[in-house]
Amino acid sequence: MEFRTKVELPIGLWQIRHSDKLMLWGSCFVEHVGKLLENNKFTCLMNPYGILYNPMSIGKAMTEILDGKSYGRDDLHYNGRIWYSLMHHGSFSALDPDDCLERINGSLEKARKQMDETDWLILTFGTSRVYEWKEDGQIVGNCHKLPDSMFRRRLLEVDEIVDFYTVLLQRLFNKNPRLNVLFTVSPIRHAKDGMHGNQLNKAVLLLAVDKLCNKFANCFYFPSYEIMMDELRDYRFYADDMLHPSEMAVKYIWKCFCSVSFDKKSLDFMKEWDSIRKGLEHIPFNPQSENYHTFIRQILLKIECLKEKFPYLDAQNEIAICQVRLKK
């Protein structure tokens, strides 16, 4: 007897190849998935503005990239200690404004170069509740722990999201016809407005994404939110705060994602690379022994074989690690 509700996965609707270039935007759930993609040697750029939670901030960030925006001193704020941007995560903030701008514009330029070459845009919307900066009414990407009195807080409308992304996506597809977009809704619950508020919050995102997927043939939806809510509803699948997915839950959602997203060639590569990665993580009893050196040379051989099959593979870091260990 099956003691859970299985979520029907969208098998056969899309296929991501290991050679594809990916760009990921969104909530901290993106960081989990992005790290797993990087571990499996996918070419991906993750959150060029840092973590962003709401669809309008994500969309505005992509629009700035398309517009060729460069940030200047007037785009920054100063709290008496650090300089920061209301559009960027705190990791871009700095004690010196020039350092802050260098971080922001460096990431912008990197994202701009990859945008035209991106095969898959993966967007994870976390919340439809936004904060508007009272001075100009603009929706911010990060409040930087500023007083609530400096913002207006509201729930986005479904059509507000759909209308904005209809224009943005059409612009992206015109610029890059091979681009595909994969939407997800973050399984992380936003409890500030209570559980009913969280459901309303997520419902806006789900309805907006559904409308966009029906409007564009190359837009798809992966049900990470539904997997967490229906299949993994037991609290053992949550972190200590009972709001974020546990490591076990992230791995399960990743397994579901792999089962519907990657072609056989990519899955075969991931299996081979996993063997190499685990080999490099192995801590030997005697790193100077001939047996261990033979083991490392076998890993190098496996890497070279993979590079012959996948010429685009960047394994320089792993090769360098092997070479250092062979010198010991």
N, C-alpha and C positions, 0 to 999 in steps of 0.2 A: 504494500500500500504506500502511495506517495503522500507524505505529510507536508506538502508545500504546493504552492501555485506556481507552475512553470510559466515564465514569460516567453511568448512566441517570438523567436529571433528573426530578423529580416534577412533570411538567407537568400543569396543570389541576386540581391539588388545592386550591389556595388562590389568592386574589387580593387584593393590597394596593392600595388607591386612594391617590392623592396627597393627598386630603383627610383620610385616616385619621390618627389620632394614635398614635404609636408610643412605647413605652418599652423601652429596651435595658438588659440586665444581663449582666455576665460578664467574661471575660478581656480582655486587651488587643486581641484580634482584634475585639471589639465596638467598640473605639475606632476601628479602621480603617473598619469598615462604617458605624458611626454618623457618622463624618466625611463619608463619601460621601453618606449620606442627607441630612445637613445642607447639603452643597454643592448638592444638588438640591432644596433648599427643602422637604423633608419636615418635618412637625412632630414632633420626637422629643426625648425626655428620655433622656439617656445616663448610666448608672451613678451613681445618686444617692448611693451610698456610696463611689464611686471603683471602681477595678478590683477585682473579686472573682473568684476562680478556681474554687472548689469549689461544688457545687450546694447544700450545706447552708447555707453562709454567705449565698448569694444568697437562698435560701428564708427564712432567718431575717430578713434585711433587709426583705423584702417583708412578712413577718409583723409586724415592728415598725411598718411604715407602716400596715398594716391596724388594728393595735391602738392607734394614736394615740400611740405612745411619744414622749416628749420626753427628750432626754439631759440629765443633770445632772452635777455635779462627781464624784459617786460612780461614774459610768460611765467616767471617764477615768483614765489612768495617767500617771505623771510619771517621767521617766528622769534627772532632775537638770538637764535642759536644756529639753526640750519636753514639752507635754501632748499625749496621743494617745488614740485609741480603738482597741481591738483588733478592732473590727468595720469600721473605716474605713481607706481608703487614706491614705498619708502626706500627701497634699495637703490633708487636713483638719487636720493637726497644727498646733500654734501655740506660740509662746513663752508666751502668756498663756492661761489656761484659759477665760476668757470668750470670747476670740476663737475658740478651738477649738469651743466649744459653739455659738457664733453660726453658724459655718460648717456644723456638723453639723445643727443644728435648722432652719436656713434651707433646706438641701437637703431635709430630711425634709418640711417643710411644702409645698415645691414639688412633691415627688413625691406627697404625699398628695392634693393638689388635682387632679393629673393622673391618678392611678390610676383614679378613677371614670369618667374620660372616655376612657381608653385603648382603642383598637380592637385593637391588636396588641402583645403582649408578646413580645419577642424575647430568648430566653435562650441564651447561649453558655457551656456548661460547659467548663472548661479541664482540670480534674484531679479525680480521685476520692480523691486523697491529702489528708488533712486534718491540721491541727495542733490539738490540744486543750490548752487552758490548764490546767496541773496544779492550780492553786489551786481551780478549780471544775468542771473537766471539760468546759467549753464549747468548741465548735469556734470558732476565731477566723477573722476574714476577712483579717487581716494580722499578720504576726509582728514587723514593725518592726525587723528585724535583732537581735532579742533573742536571748540564748543558747539553743541547742537544749535545754539541760537544763531550761528552763522549760516545755517542751511535751512532749506525747506525740504521736507521729506514727503514723498508721494509714491503711489503705485502707478506704474505705466499702464496705458491702455493697449489692448491687443493690436488694434489697427494702427496705433502710433508706431509700434515696433515693425509691423508688416509694411507700412508705407515707407518708413525710413530704409529698411533693408531691400525693398523692391528696387529702389533707385540705386542703392549701393551695389547690390549683387549684379544688376544689369551693367553697371559701369565696370565691375570686375570681370564679368564674362566677355564684355566687348574688348577689354584690354588683354585678356588671357583666355581665349576660347576653349582651351583644354582643361580649365579649372573645374574641379568638383568641390562641393561643399557638404560636409558632414556635421550635422547639428547633434548636440546632446544637451540634456538638462542635468545639471549637477545633482547627485544624490545627497549632497550635504543639506541638512535641514536648517532653515533660518528661523530660530525660535524667538527672536526679539518681539514679534507680534503674536506669539502663541502658536499652537499647532494649527488652529483654523486659519490664522493669518498666513502661515507657511503654505498651506494648501492653496489658498487664493493666489499667493505669490507665484507658486509653481504652475498653477493652472493658466495664468496669463502667458507664461513662457511656452507651455505646451501647445496652447491654441495658436500662438503666433508662429511657432515653428511648423506646425501642421499646415497652416495656410501658405507659408513660404515653400514648403516641400510640394504642395499641390500646384503651386504657381510655376516652379522651375523644375525642369526634368532632371537636371544634374545637382539637385539638392536632396539630401537623404537624412534620415533620423535613426540614431542608435539609442535604444531604450535603457540607458544606464540608470536613470531615475526609477523606472519601473522594476528593474531587476532588484534594486536595493529595497524598494517598498514592498514588493510582492514575494520575491523568492528569498530575500535575506532579511525578513522582517524581525527575526529574533535579535535581541539586544547583544548577543555574543558577537554579532557582526558589526558592532559599533565601537568606536574608540571610547576612551574614558569619559569624554564629555557627552556621550550618548547622542551626538549630533553628526559627527563625521564618521565615514566608513572606516572600519578597522583595516589593518594590512591584509588580513585574510579576505575581506570583502572586496578590496581593490583588486587583489589577484584573481578572484572569481569573475569580477566584471571584465577584467583584462582577458581572461580565458574566453569568455563569451564574445568579446570584441574580436579576438583573433579568429574564432571559428566562423565568423561571418565576413570578415574584412579582407583577409589575405589569400592570395593565390597559392597553389601548391609549392611553386618554386620558392616563394617567400617563406612559407612554413618550413620547408626543408632547410633553407639557409638558417633560419632561427634556431632550429634543432642543432645544426652543426656549430653555430656560433656559441650557443649555450654551453656546449662541451668545452670550447676554447676558454670561455669566460670563467667557468668553474675551475678549469685547470690553472689559470692565472691566479685565482683566489686561494688556491691550495697553499697551505703553510707547511713547508717540508721540515722534517726533523733535522736534516743536515743539508742546508742549501748549497754547500760546496762539494757534495758527493757527486760521483760520476753518474749514478742512477738518476739524480735530480736533473743534472745537465742533459742527459739523454731525454728525459721527460720534456724539458723546455725545448730541445731541438725538434721533438715531435710536434709540439705546439706550433713552432715556427713553420714547419712543413705543412701543417693543416691550414695555417693562415695563407701561405703562398698558394695552396690548392684552391682555397676560396677566392683569392684575388684573381686567379685565372678564370674562374666561373663568373665572378662579379667584378669586372674591371674597375667599376666606380668605387669599390669598397675602400674606405679610408681606415686603415689599421696601423698607421704609423706609430701611434701611441703604444699599442700592444706589442709591436715589433721592437720598439725601443725598450720596453720593459723586459722582454726576453733577452735582448742583447746585454742589458745591464746585469741580469741574473747569471748569464753565462760567463761574465767576467769575474764573478766572485770566487 
